[in-house]
Amino acid sequence: MSWPTPYVAVIFTTQRSADLEGYAEMAERMDELARQQPGFLGVESVSSSDRGITVSYWVDEEASQAWRTVAEHLLAQRLGVERWYDAYDLRVATVTRDHSFRRARGQTDP
């Protein structure tokens, strides 16, 4: 993934609670809904049994701020605080430079 710089990265790290009823469905819905938002570039997410990190990418700060106010996203935020998270951290950064490497499938080191 590489987009024209600068762009915005919203980094959301979580410590999940024991009550995860409905969490997976909501996470899937938020992914689907974010992809429909103006200015959305992409998302990456990894998780373990109780921790997660999701980074969403946006064309600019305004697009990332608009995502915060989408009604269904506001509901997910509320439920996260009430039920699904024991803790979270949210960081917003402007990416000014990026580069990537991808090994071709089937290729091995010499």
Secondary structure, DSSP 8 states (H G I E B T S, - for coil): ---SSSEEEEEEEEEE-S--TTHHHHHHHHHHHHTTSTTEEEEEEEE-SSEEEEEEEESSHHHHHHHHT-HHHHHHHHHIIIIIEEEEEEEEEEE---------TT----
